[in-house]
Amino acid sequence: MGIALSKKHGKAVKRNRIKRLIRAAFANNYASLPVTASIVIIPKVAEFNYADVEKSLLSCYKRMAK
């Protein structure tokens, strides 16, 4: 899994927090990945919390399964 963030997301502290949230959601839901794949995550500029990140990640997993 790769995570790409631009400076549009804010300063380094904010970008690192977003990456930590994405990594945590990925690690907690790794077993539910439907296929073996390389994943690159490029989040949109927005406010992030763990619940939203996890929800988005799970919806991406469902789309990958199709």
N, CA, C and O atoms as a Tripos MOL2 file, in Angstrom:
@<TRIPOS>MOLECULE
protein
  264   263    66     0     0
PROTEIN
NO_CHARGES

@<TRIPOS>ATOM
      1 N           0.8400   -1.1510    0.0000 N.3       1 MET1
      2 CA          0.0000    0.0000    0.0000 C.3       1 MET1
      3 C           0.8970    1.2290    0.0000 C.2       1 MET1
      4 O           1.8910    1.3000    0.7220 O.2       1 MET1
      5 N           0.5210    2.1810   -0.8200 N.am      2 GLY2
      6 CA          1.2290    3.4550   -0.8480 C.3       2 GLY2
      7 C           0.2430    4.5810   -0.5890 C.2       2 GLY2
      8 O          -0.9130    4.5130   -1.0050 O.2       2 GLY2
      9 N           0.6990    5.6050    0.0920 N.am      3 ILE3
     10 CA         -0.1380    6.7570    0.3880 C.3       3 ILE3
     11 C           0.5520    7.9840   -0.1770 C.2       3 ILE3
     12 O           1.7170    8.2410    0.1250 O.2       3 ILE3
     13 N          -0.1680    8.7450   -1.0010 N.am      4 ALA4
     14 CA          0.3980    9.9470   -1.5990 C.3       4 ALA4
     15 C          -0.4010   11.1600   -1.1390 C.2       4 ALA4
     16 O          -1.6110   11.2370   -1.3480 O.2       4 ALA4
     17 N           0.2880   12.1010   -0.5140 N.am      5 LEU5
     18 CA         -0.3430   13.3370   -0.0510 C.3       5 LEU5
     19 C           0.4530   14.5210   -0.5750 C.2       5 LEU5
     20 O           1.6840   14.5030   -0.5890 O.2       5 LEU5
     21 N          -0.2630   15.5470   -1.0030 N.am      6 SER6
     22 CA          0.4110   16.7620   -1.4430 C.3       6 SER6
     23 C           0.3730   17.7970   -0.3250 C.2       6 SER6
     24 O          -0.2750   17.5970    0.7020 O.2       6 SER6
     25 N           1.0650   18.8870   -0.5380 N.am      7 LYS7
     26 CA          1.0840   19.9530    0.4530 C.3       7 LYS7
     27 C          -0.2580   20.6800    0.5460 C.2       7 LYS7
     28 O          -0.4490   21.5170    1.4280 O.2       7 LYS7
     29 N          -1.1760   20.3680   -0.3500 N.am      8 LYS8
     30 CA         -2.5230   20.9390   -0.2830 C.3       8 LYS8
     31 C          -3.2420   20.4830    0.9870 C.2       8 LYS8
     32 O          -4.1660   21.1470    1.4570 O.2       8 LYS8
     33 N          -2.8180   19.3590    1.5330 N.am      9 HIS9
     34 CA         -3.4560   18.8120    2.7340 C.3       9 HIS9
     35 C          -3.0360   19.5320    4.0020 C.2       9 HIS9
     36 O          -3.6240   19.3020    5.0580 O.2       9 HIS9
     37 N          -2.0470   20.3880    3.9270 N.am     10 GLY10
     38 CA         -1.6100   21.1270    5.1010 C.3      10 GLY10
     39 C          -0.1480   20.8820    5.3990 C.2      10 GLY10
     40 O           0.5960   20.3250    4.5910 O.2      10 GLY10
     41 N           0.2380   21.3110    6.5770 N.am     11 LYS11
     42 CA          1.6300   21.1570    6.9950 C.3      11 LYS11
     43 C           1.9240   19.6980    7.3310 C.2      11 LYS11
     44 O           1.0180   18.8650    7.3670 O.2      11 LYS11
     45 N           3.1890   19.3990    7.5750 N.am     12 ALA12
     46 CA          3.6480   18.0260    7.7730 C.3      12 ALA12
     47 C           2.9090   17.3140    8.8940 C.2      12 ALA12
     48 O           2.6190   16.1230    8.7770 O.2      12 ALA12
     49 N           2.6010   18.0120    9.9720 N.am     13 VAL13
     50 CA          1.9140   17.3830   11.1000 C.3      13 VAL13
     51 C           0.5490   16.8580   10.6690 C.2      13 VAL13
     52 O           0.1730   15.7400   11.0210 O.2      13 VAL13
     53 N          -0.1860   17.6550    9.9160 N.am     14 LYS14
     54 CA         -1.5160   17.2470    9.4540 C.3      14 LYS14
     55 C          -1.4180   16.1070    8.4400 C.2      14 LYS14
     56 O          -2.2000   15.1570    8.4890 O.2      14 LYS14
     57 N          -0.4550   16.2040    7.5210 N.am     15 ARG15
     58 CA         -0.2760   15.1340    6.5270 C.3      15 ARG15
     59 C           0.0890   13.8180    7.1990 C.2      15 ARG15
     60 O          -0.4120   12.7650    6.8050 O.2      15 ARG15
     61 N           0.9570   13.8630    8.2090 N.am     16 ASN16
     62 CA          1.3440   12.6390    8.9140 C.3      16 ASN16
     63 C           0.1690   12.0450    9.6770 C.2      16 ASN16
     64 O           0.0450   10.8230    9.7510 O.2      16 ASN16
     65 N          -0.6970   12.8810   10.2460 N.am     17 ARG17
     66 CA         -1.8890   12.3840   10.9470 C.3      17 ARG17
     67 C          -2.8060   11.6510    9.9730 C.2      17 ARG17
     68 O          -3.3360   10.5880   10.2950 O.2      17 ARG17
     69 N          -2.9930   12.2180    8.7860 N.am     18 ILE18
     70 CA         -3.8270   11.5770    7.7720 C.3      18 ILE18
     71 C          -3.2450   10.2220    7.3890 C.2      18 ILE18
     72 O          -3.9780    9.2410    7.2650 O.2      18 ILE18
     73 N          -1.9360   10.1650    7.2030 N.am     19 LYS19
     74 CA         -1.2790    8.8920    6.8560 C.3      19 LYS19
     75 C          -1.4390    7.8690    7.9730 C.2      19 LYS19
     76 O          -1.6790    6.6920    7.7040 O.2      19 LYS19
     77 N          -1.3080    8.3070    9.2280 N.am     20 ARG20
     78 CA         -1.4940    7.3860   10.3570 C.3      20 ARG20
     79 C          -2.9130    6.8340   10.3850 C.2      20 ARG20
     80 O          -3.1080    5.6450   10.6370 O.2      20 ARG20
     81 N          -3.9070    7.6840   10.1290 N.am     21 LEU21
     82 CA         -5.2970    7.2260   10.1100 C.3      21 LEU21
     83 C          -5.5190    6.1890    9.0110 C.2      21 LEU21
     84 O          -6.1710    5.1690    9.2320 O.2      21 LEU21
     85 N          -4.9740    6.4560    7.8340 N.am     22 ILE22
     86 CA         -5.1360    5.5280    6.7090 C.3      22 ILE22
     87 C          -4.4390    4.2020    7.0020 C.2      22 ILE22
     88 O          -4.9990    3.1390    6.7370 O.2      22 ILE22
     89 N          -3.2270    4.2520    7.5450 N.am     23 ARG23
     90 CA         -2.5020    3.0200    7.8830 C.3      23 ARG23
     91 C          -3.2380    2.2030    8.9430 C.2      23 ARG23
     92 O          -3.2930    0.9760    8.8560 O.2      23 ARG23
     93 N          -3.8040    2.8800    9.9440 N.am     24 ALA24
     94 CA         -4.5380    2.1750   10.9960 C.3      24 ALA24
     95 C          -5.7790    1.5020   10.4350 C.2      24 ALA24
     96 O          -6.0610    0.3500   10.7640 O.2      24 ALA24
     97 N          -6.5230    2.2070    9.5920 N.am     25 ALA25
     98 CA         -7.7220    1.6260    8.9900 C.3      25 ALA25
     99 C          -7.3550    0.4440    8.0970 C.2      25 ALA25
    100 O          -8.0640   -0.5630    8.0750 O.2      25 ALA25
    101 N          -6.2520    0.5640    7.3640 N.am     26 PHE26
    102 CA         -5.7950   -0.5220    6.5010 C.3      26 PHE26
    103 C          -5.4060   -1.7370    7.3340 C.2      26 PHE26
    104 O          -5.7900   -2.8600    7.0100 O.2      26 PHE26
    105 N          -4.6480   -1.5190    8.4000 N.am     27 ALA27
    106 CA         -4.1890   -2.6270    9.2410 C.3      27 ALA27
    107 C          -5.3540   -3.3290    9.9330 C.2      27 ALA27
    108 O          -5.3490   -4.5540   10.0520 O.2      27 ALA27
    109 N          -6.3410   -2.5800   10.3850 N.am     28 ASN28
    110 CA         -7.4920   -3.1800   11.0790 C.3      28 ASN28
    111 C          -8.4120   -3.9490   10.1470 C.2      28 ASN28
    112 O          -9.1660   -4.8100   10.6000 O.2      28 ASN28
    113 N          -8.3640   -3.6560    8.8550 N.am     29 ASN29
    114 CA         -9.2650   -4.3010    7.9020 C.3      29 ASN29
    115 C          -8.5170   -5.0810    6.8330 C.2      29 ASN29
    116 O          -9.0900   -5.4160    5.7960 O.2      29 ASN29
    117 N          -7.2610   -5.3710    7.0680 N.am     30 TYR30
    118 CA         -6.4340   -6.0610    6.0900 C.3      30 TYR30
    119 C          -6.9990   -7.4290    5.7200 C.2      30 TYR30
    120 O          -6.9240   -7.8360    4.5600 O.2      30 TYR30
    121 N          -7.5560   -8.1300    6.6810 N.am     31 ALA31
    122 CA         -8.0830   -9.4780    6.4320 C.3      31 ALA31
    123 C          -9.2770   -9.4630    5.4870 C.2      31 ALA31
    124 O          -9.5580  -10.4690    4.8350 O.2      31 ALA31
    125 N          -9.9840   -8.3370    5.4030 N.am     32 SER32
    126 CA        -11.1640   -8.2880    4.5440 C.3      32 SER32
    127 C         -10.8390   -7.8640    3.1190 C.2      32 SER32
    128 O         -11.7470   -7.6780    2.3100 O.2      32 SER32
    129 N          -9.5440   -7.7070    2.7960 N.am     33 LEU33
    130 CA         -9.1720   -7.3980    1.4200 C.3      33 LEU33
    131 C          -9.5780   -8.5500    0.5190 C.2      33 LEU33
    132 O          -9.2110   -9.6940    0.7850 O.2      33 LEU33
    133 N         -10.3260   -8.2750   -0.5380 N.am     34 PRO34
    134 CA        -10.8330   -9.3630   -1.3770 C.3      34 PRO34
    135 C          -9.7760   -9.9920   -2.2810 C.2      34 PRO34
    136 O          -9.8820  -11.1720   -2.6150 O.2      34 PRO34
    137 N          -8.7840   -9.2460   -2.6750 N.am     35 VAL35
    138 CA         -7.8020   -9.7530   -3.6260 C.3      35 VAL35
    139 C          -6.4100   -9.2970   -3.2170 C.2      35 VAL35
    140 O          -6.2420   -8.4010   -2.3910 O.2      35 VAL35
    141 N          -5.4220   -9.9400   -3.8200 N.am     36 THR36
    142 CA         -4.0570   -9.4820   -3.6510 C.3      36 THR36
    143 C          -3.8160   -8.4050   -4.6950 C.2      36 THR36
    144 O          -3.9580   -8.6530   -5.8920 O.2      36 THR36
    145 N          -3.4550   -7.2260   -4.2510 N.am     37 ALA37
    146 CA         -3.2800   -6.1180   -5.1830 C.3      37 ALA37
    147 C          -2.3390   -5.0830   -4.6030 C.2      37 ALA37
    148 O          -2.1330   -5.0160   -3.3920 O.2      37 ALA37
    149 N          -1.7770   -4.2870   -5.4770 N.am     38 SER38
    150 CA         -1.0200   -3.1180   -5.0470 C.3      38 SER38
    151 C          -2.0130   -1.9780   -4.9390 C.2      38 SER38
    152 O          -2.8170   -1.7580   -5.8450 O.2      38 SER38
    153 N          -1.9590   -1.2590   -3.8420 N.am     39 ILE39
    154 CA         -2.9290   -0.2020   -3.5960 C.3      39 ILE39
    155 C          -2.1940    1.1170   -3.4020 C.2      39 ILE39
    156 O          -1.2520    1.2010   -2.6140 O.2      39 ILE39
    157 N          -2.6230    2.1370   -4.1190 N.am     40 VAL40
    158 CA         -2.1110    3.4860   -3.9300 C.3      40 VAL40
    159 C          -3.2920    4.3440   -3.5110 C.2      40 VAL40
    160 O          -4.2970    4.4180   -4.2180 O.2      40 VAL40
    161 N          -3.1700    4.9880   -2.3660 N.am     41 ILE41
    162 CA         -4.2520    5.7970   -1.8300 C.3      41 ILE41
    163 C          -3.8800    7.2630   -1.9630 C.2      41 ILE41
    164 O          -2.8450    7.6980   -1.4580 O.2      41 ILE41
    165 N          -4.7320    8.0230   -2.6490 N.am     42 ILE42
    166 CA         -4.5390    9.4570   -2.8100 C.3      42 ILE42
    167 C          -5.8120   10.1290   -2.2950 C.2      42 ILE42
    168 O          -6.7860   10.2570   -3.0370 O.2      42 ILE42
    169 N          -5.8110   10.5590   -1.0280 N.am     43 PRO43
    170 CA         -7.0220   11.1380   -0.4610 C.3      43 PRO43
    171 C          -7.2940   12.5400   -1.0040 C.2      43 PRO43
    172 O          -6.3800   13.2650   -1.3980 O.2      43 PRO43
    173 N          -8.5720   12.8980   -1.0130 N.am     44 LYS44
    174 CA         -8.9650   14.2440   -1.3960 C.3      44 LYS44
    175 C          -8.7420   15.1780   -0.2160 C.2      44 LYS44
    176 O          -8.6710   14.7360    0.9310 O.2      44 LYS44
    177 N          -8.6340   16.4510   -0.4980 N.am     45 VAL45
    178 CA         -8.4260   17.4380    0.5570 C.3      45 VAL45
    179 C          -9.7240   17.6020    1.3290 C.2      45 VAL45
    180 O         -10.7350   18.0330    0.7730 O.2      45 VAL45
    181 N          -9.6950   17.2590    2.6070 N.am     46 ALA46
    182 CA        -10.8730   17.3550    3.4680 C.3      46 ALA46
    183 C         -10.4380   17.1440    4.9080 C.2      46 ALA46
    184 O          -9.2660   16.8820    5.1790 O.2      46 ALA46
    185 N         -11.3770   17.2580    5.8200 N.am     47 GLU47
    186 CA        -11.1270   16.9260    7.2150 C.3      47 GLU47
    187 C         -11.2600   15.4180    7.3650 C.2      47 GLU47
    188 O         -12.1360   14.8140    6.7470 O.2      47 GLU47
    189 N         -10.4160   14.8070    8.1680 N.am     48 PHE48
    190 CA        -10.4010   13.3620    8.2920 C.3      48 PHE48
    191 C         -10.6230   12.9360    9.7340 C.2      48 PHE48
    192 O         -10.1210   13.5640   10.6670 O.2      48 PHE48
    193 N         -11.3790   11.8660    9.9020 N.am     49 ASN49
    194 CA        -11.4530   11.1680   11.1780 C.3      49 ASN49
    195 C         -11.4300    9.6780   10.8620 C.2      49 ASN49
    196 O         -11.6510    9.2790    9.7190 O.2      49 ASN49
    197 N         -11.1650    8.8620   11.8650 N.am     50 TYR50
    198 CA        -10.9540    7.4350   11.6300 C.3      50 TYR50
    199 C         -12.1780    6.7650   11.0180 C.2      50 TYR50
    200 O         -12.0430    5.9430   10.1120 O.2      50 TYR50
    201 N         -13.3630    7.1040   11.4970 N.am     51 ALA51
    202 CA        -14.5880    6.4550   11.0030 C.3      51 ALA51
    203 C         -14.7870    6.7040    9.5120 C.2      51 ALA51
    204 O         -15.1500    5.7870    8.7750 O.2      51 ALA51
    205 N         -14.5540    7.9280    9.0650 N.am     52 ASP52
    206 CA        -14.7140    8.2360    7.6420 C.3      52 ASP52
    207 C         -13.6640    7.5420    6.7810 C.2      52 ASP52
    208 O         -13.9630    7.0530    5.6920 O.2      52 ASP52
    209 N         -12.4430    7.5070    7.2760 N.am     53 VAL53
    210 CA        -11.3640    6.8490    6.5360 C.3      53 VAL53
    211 C         -11.6540    5.3640    6.3980 C.2      53 VAL53
    212 O         -11.4970    4.7960    5.3170 O.2      53 VAL53
    213 N         -12.0740    4.7350    7.4830 N.am     54 GLU54
    214 CA        -12.3700    3.3030    7.4510 C.3      54 GLU54
    215 C         -13.5510    3.0130    6.5270 C.2      54 GLU54
    216 O         -13.5120    2.0420    5.7720 O.2      54 GLU54
    217 N         -14.5800    3.8210    6.5730 N.am     55 LYS55
    218 CA        -15.7480    3.6460    5.7150 C.3      55 LYS55
    219 C         -15.3530    3.7480    4.2380 C.2      55 LYS55
    220 O         -15.7910    2.9370    3.4210 O.2      55 LYS55
    221 N         -14.5350    4.7320    3.8990 N.am     56 SER56
    222 CA        -14.0910    4.9040    2.5190 C.3      56 SER56
    223 C         -13.2240    3.7320    2.0590 C.2      56 SER56
    224 O         -13.3570    3.2510    0.9340 O.2      56 SER56
    225 N         -12.3480    3.2870    2.9350 N.am     57 LEU57
    226 CA        -11.4750    2.1730    2.5930 C.3      57 LEU57
    227 C         -12.2780    0.8950    2.3470 C.2      57 LEU57
    228 O         -11.9950    0.1580    1.4020 O.2      57 LEU57
    229 N         -13.2680    0.6330    3.1850 N.am     58 LEU58
    230 CA        -14.1080   -0.5550    2.9960 C.3      58 LEU58
    231 C         -14.9280   -0.4730    1.7100 C.2      58 LEU58
    232 O         -15.1420   -1.4880    1.0480 O.2      58 LEU58
    233 N         -15.3870    0.7250    1.3510 N.am     59 SER59
    234 CA        -16.1290    0.8480    0.0950 C.3      59 SER59
    235 C         -15.2030    0.6130   -1.1020 C.2      59 SER59
    236 O         -15.6350    0.0840   -2.1260 O.2      59 SER59
    237 N         -13.9430    1.0020   -0.9760 N.am     60 CYS60
    238 CA        -12.9810    0.7180   -2.0470 C.3      60 CYS60
    239 C         -12.7320   -0.7890   -2.1590 C.2      60 CYS60
    240 O         -12.6220   -1.3250   -3.2620 O.2      60 CYS60
    241 N         -12.6440   -1.4700   -1.0070 N.am     61 TYR61
    242 CA        -12.4760   -2.9260   -1.0330 C.3      61 TYR61
    243 C         -13.6270   -3.5980   -1.7700 C.2      61 TYR61
    244 O         -13.4070   -4.5260   -2.5470 O.2      61 TYR61
    245 N         -14.8430   -3.1390   -1.5330 N.am     62 LYS62
    246 CA        -16.0050   -3.7270   -2.1930 C.3      62 LYS62
    247 C         -15.9500   -3.5210   -3.6970 C.2      62 LYS62
    248 O         -16.3010   -4.4170   -4.4650 O.2      62 LYS62
    249 N         -15.5070   -2.3360   -4.1200 N.am     63 ARG63
    250 CA        -15.3960   -2.0770   -5.5580 C.3      63 ARG63
    251 C         -14.2940   -2.9320   -6.1930 C.2      63 ARG63
    252 O         -14.4090   -3.3340   -7.3510 O.2      63 ARG63
    253 N         -13.2260   -3.2090   -5.4330 N.am     64 MET64
    254 CA        -12.1500   -4.0480   -5.9560 C.3      64 MET64
    255 C         -12.6050   -5.4880   -6.1350 C.2      64 MET64
    256 O         -12.0940   -6.1930   -7.0060 O.2      64 MET64
    257 N         -13.5530   -5.9310   -5.3310 N.am     65 ALA65
    258 CA        -14.0210   -7.3160   -5.3820 C.3      65 ALA65
    259 C         -14.8480   -7.5940   -6.6340 C.2      65 ALA65
    260 O         -14.9820   -8.7440   -7.0520 O.2      65 ALA65
    261 N         -15.3950   -6.5540   -7.2220 N.am     66 LYS66
    262 CA        -16.2420   -6.7460   -8.4230 C.3      66 LYS66
    263 C         -15.4460   -7.0260   -9.6420 C.2      66 LYS66
    264 O         -16.0120   -7.2090  -10.7200 O.2      66 LYS66
@<TRIPOS>BOND
     1     1     2 1
     2     2     3 1
     3     3     4 2
     4     3     5 am
     5     5     6 1
     6     6     7 1
     7     7     8 2
     8     7     9 am
     9     9    10 1
    10    10    11 1
    11    11    12 2
    12    11    13 am
    13    13    14 1
    14    14    15 1
    15    15    16 2
    16    15    17 am
    17    17    18 1
    18    18    19 1
    19    19    20 2
    20    19    21 am
    21    21    22 1
    22    22    23 1
    23    23    24 2
    24    23    25 am
    25    25    26 1
    26    26    27 1
    27    27    28 2
    28    27    29 am
    29    29    30 1
    30    30    31 1
    31    31    32 2
    32    31    33 am
    33    33    34 1
    34    34    35 1
    35    35    36 2
    36    35    37 am
    37    37    38 1
    38    38    39 1
    39    39    40 2
    40    39    41 am
    41    41    42 1
    42    42    43 1
    43    43    44 2
    44    43    45 am
    45    45    46 1
    46    46    47 1
    47    47    48 2
    48    47    49 am
    49    49    50 1
    50    50    51 1
    51    51    52 2
    52    51    53 am
    53    53    54 1
    54    54    55 1
    55    55    56 2
    56    55    57 am
    57    57    58 1
    58    58    59 1
    59    59    60 2
    60    59    61 am
    61    61    62 1
    62    62    63 1
    63    63    64 2
    64    63    65 am
    65    65    66 1
    66    66    67 1
    67    67    68 2
    68    67    69 am
    69    69    70 1
    70    70    71 1
    71    71    72 2
    72    71    73 am
    73    73    74 1
    74    74    75 1
    75    75    76 2
    76    75    77 am
    77    77    78 1
    78    78    79 1
    79    79    80 2
    80    79    81 am
    81    81    82 1
    82    82    83 1
    83    83    84 2
    84    83    85 am
    85    85    86 1
    86    86    87 1
    87    87    88 2
    88    87    89 am
    89    89    90 1
    90    90    91 1
    91    91    92 2
    92    91    93 am
    93    93    94 1
    94    94    95 1
    95    95    96 2
    96    95    97 am
    97    97    98 1
    98    98    99 1
    99    99   100 2
   100    99   101 am
   101   101   102 1
   102   102   103 1
   103   103   104 2
   104   103   105 am
   105   105   106 1
   106   106   107 1
   107   107   108 2
   108   107   109 am
   109   109   110 1
   110   110   111 1
   111   111   112 2
   112   111   113 am
   113   113   114 1
   114   114   115 1
   115   115   116 2
   116   115   117 am
   117   117   118 1
   118   118   119 1
   119   119   120 2
   120   119   121 am
   121   121   122 1
   122   122   123 1
   123   123   124 2
   124   123   125 am
   125   125   126 1
   126   126   127 1
   127   127   128 2
   128   127   129 am
   129   129   130 1
   130   130   131 1
   131   131   132 2
   132   131   133 am
   133   133   134 1
   134   134   135 1
   135   135   136 2
   136   135   137 am
   137   137   138 1
   138   138   139 1
   139   139   140 2
   140   139   141 am
   141   141   142 1
   142   142   143 1
   143   143   144 2
   144   143   145 am
   145   145   146 1
   146   146   147 1
   147   147   148 2
   148   147   149 am
   149   149   150 1
   150   150   151 1
   151   151   152 2
   152   151   153 am
   153   153   154 1
   154   154   155 1
   155   155   156 2
   156   155   157 am
   157   157   158 1
   158   158   159 1
   159   159   160 2
   160   159   161 am
   161   161   162 1
   162   162   163 1
   163   163   164 2
   164   163   165 am
   165   165   166 1
   166   166   167 1
   167   167   168 2
   168   167   169 am
   169   169   170 1
   170   170   171 1
   171   171   172 2
   172   171   173 am
   173   173   174 1
   174   174   175 1
   175   175   176 2
   176   175   177 am
   177   177   178 1
   178   178   179 1
   179   179   180 2
   180   179   181 am
   181   181   182 1
   182   182   183 1
   183   183   184 2
   184   183   185 am
   185   185   186 1
   186   186   187 1
   187   187   188 2
   188   187   189 am
   189   189   190 1
   190   190   191 1
   191   191   192 2
   192   191   193 am
   193   193   194 1
   194   194   195 1
   195   195   196 2
   196   195   197 am
   197   197   198 1
   198   198   199 1
   199   199   200 2
   200   199   201 am
   201   201   202 1
   202   202   203 1
   203   203   204 2
   204   203   205 am
   205   205   206 1
   206   206   207 1
   207   207   208 2
   208   207   209 am
   209   209   210 1
   210   210   211 1
   211   211   212 2
   212   211   213 am
   213   213   214 1
   214   214   215 1
   215   215   216 2
   216   215   217 am
   217   217   218 1
   218   218   219 1
   219   219   220 2
   220   219   221 am
   221   221   222 1
   222   222   223 1
   223   223   224 2
   224   223   225 am
   225   225   226 1
   226   226   227 1
   227   227   228 2
   228   227   229 am
   229   229   230 1
   230   230   231 1
   231   231   232 2
   232   231   233 am
   233   233   234 1
   234   234   235 1
   235   235   236 2
   236   235   237 am
   237   237   238 1
   238   238   239 1
   239   239   240 2
   240   239   241 am
   241   241   242 1
   242   242   243 1
   243   243   244 2
   244   243   245 am
   245   245   246 1
   246   246   247 1
   247   247   248 2
   248   247   249 am
   249   249   250 1
   250   250   251 1
   251   251   252 2
   252   251   253 am
   253   253   254 1
   254   254   255 1
   255   255   256 2
   256   255   257 am
   257   257   258 1
   258   258   259 1
   259   259   260 2
   260   259   261 am
   261   261   262 1
   262   262   263 1
   263   263   264 2
@<TRIPOS>SUBSTRUCTURE
     1 MET1         2 RESIDUE 1 A MET
     2 GLY2         6 RESIDUE 1 A GLY
     3 ILE3        10 RESIDUE 1 A ILE
     4 ALA4        14 RESIDUE 1 A ALA
     5 LEU5        18 RESIDUE 1 A LEU
     6 SER6        22 RESIDUE 1 A SER
     7 LYS7        26 RESIDUE 1 A LYS
     8 LYS8        30 RESIDUE 1 A LYS
     9 HIS9        34 RESIDUE 1 A HIS
    10 GLY10       38 RESIDUE 1 A GLY
    11 LYS11       42 RESIDUE 1 A LYS
    12 ALA12       46 RESIDUE 1 A ALA
    13 VAL13       50 RESIDUE 1 A VAL
    14 LYS14       54 RESIDUE 1 A LYS
    15 ARG15       58 RESIDUE 1 A ARG
    16 ASN16       62 RESIDUE 1 A ASN
    17 ARG17       66 RESIDUE 1 A ARG
    18 ILE18       70 RESIDUE 1 A ILE
    19 LYS19       74 RESIDUE 1 A LYS
    20 ARG20       78 RESIDUE 1 A ARG
    21 LEU21       82 RESIDUE 1 A LEU
    22 ILE22       86 RESIDUE 1 A ILE
    23 ARG23       90 RESIDUE 1 A ARG
    24 ALA24       94 RESIDUE 1 A ALA
    25 ALA25       98 RESIDUE 1 A ALA
    26 PHE26      102 RESIDUE 1 A PHE
    27 ALA27      106 RESIDUE 1 A ALA
    28 ASN28      110 RESIDUE 1 A ASN
    29 ASN29      114 RESIDUE 1 A ASN
    30 TYR30      118 RESIDUE 1 A TYR
    31 ALA31      122 RESIDUE 1 A ALA
    32 SER32      126 RESIDUE 1 A SER
    33 LEU33      130 RESIDUE 1 A LEU
    34 PRO34      134 RESIDUE 1 A PRO
    35 VAL35      138 RESIDUE 1 A VAL
    36 THR36      142 RESIDUE 1 A THR
    37 ALA37      146 RESIDUE 1 A ALA
    38 SER38      150 RESIDUE 1 A SER
    39 ILE39      154 RESIDUE 1 A ILE
    40 VAL40      158 RESIDUE 1 A VAL
    41 ILE41      162 RESIDUE 1 A ILE
    42 ILE42      166 RESIDUE 1 A ILE
    43 PRO43      170 RESIDUE 1 A PRO
    44 LYS44      174 RESIDUE 1 A LYS
    45 VAL45      178 RESIDUE 1 A VAL
    46 ALA46      182 RESIDUE 1 A ALA
    47 GLU47      186 RESIDUE 1 A GLU
    48 PHE48      190 RESIDUE 1 A PHE
    49 ASN49      194 RESIDUE 1 A ASN
    50 TYR50      198 RESIDUE 1 A TYR
    51 ALA51      202 RESIDUE 1 A ALA
    52 ASP52      206 RESIDUE 1 A ASP
    53 VAL53      210 RESIDUE 1 A VAL
    54 GLU54      214 RESIDUE 1 A GLU
    55 LYS55      218 RESIDUE 1 A LYS
    56 SER56      222 RESIDUE 1 A SER
    57 LEU57      226 RESIDUE 1 A LEU
    58 LEU58      230 RESIDUE 1 A LEU
    59 SER59      234 RESIDUE 1 A SER
    60 CYS60      238 RESIDUE 1 A CYS
    61 TYR61      242 RESIDUE 1 A TYR
    62 LYS62      246 RESIDUE 1 A LYS
    63 ARG63      250 RESIDUE 1 A ARG
    64 MET64      254 RESIDUE 1 A MET
    65 ALA65      258 RESIDUE 1 A ALA
    66 LYS66      262 RESIDUE 1 A LYS
